[in-house]
Amino acid sequence: MPVQVVKSLESEQWDRLGAPVFVRGQLRSYARLLKVDLGDALEQAHIGPVVPPELVSHTHTPRARRIAESLGRRALYVGITAVLAVPVWFATRGHFDNSSNTPNTASLDVIPAAVPVAGGSEPDAPAAPAAAPAPASTTPSAPYLASLTPVPRPAASAPVATGGTLNLQFKGDSWVDITGPDGTTVEKALIKSGESRSFPPGQVARMVLGNASAVEVQQGGAIVDLSPYQRANVARFTVSSDGSVVPVSH
């Protein structure tokens, strides 16, 4: 407790300690510090009563003001939308105009052949040569097929240690928080330097290691690099059912 507070309490200079509620609080704290009972003395002390502050409502807003604020917010929203949408529309308009293709149509008009006249006479007009058919495309267009197969994602950059028994060698004091698969705490304590811990696969699900630089983690006899799981000298990782060490998923 500050010295000036103790002096003000012992000289009963309550005005130097602020409102009565603070004075009573300081007296109770001083009594607990000295291990004395100030119940009667606290009631007899000439300290002002604790008056609750007067609450003033500021929530009432005139109806005209509410309407004006609502219209202002809507106008602001419309303005922001126009500012963002108009440049995008102008930028994409030319692209859509250029990408629109007019489908080619083949003429279905048939030039009629000359009709012979009865009696073996020559036809009225020679038959016009038939139009040469357009060369067919040698490469048939393959149909477009939509696939619902998910696109494979690249594997995570953080290395994953393979399964096996998880061994911890503490080369310095480190606090640990080890959780089991069912969410219960396996161990949560400060482990001293020189101690070790061993966990078979399936016993732990998540680990938090403080002072991680002083902890050596071995997975199936191989040393696990904690740098991908470490931040501010605290390592956080999960352990799968087969004992593999993987990063913590948020």
Summary of the structure (lengths in Angstrom):
residues: 250
radius of gyration: 43.3
end to end distance: 43.3
largest distance: 147.3
contacts: 476
relative contact order: 0.08
helix: 30%
strand: 19%
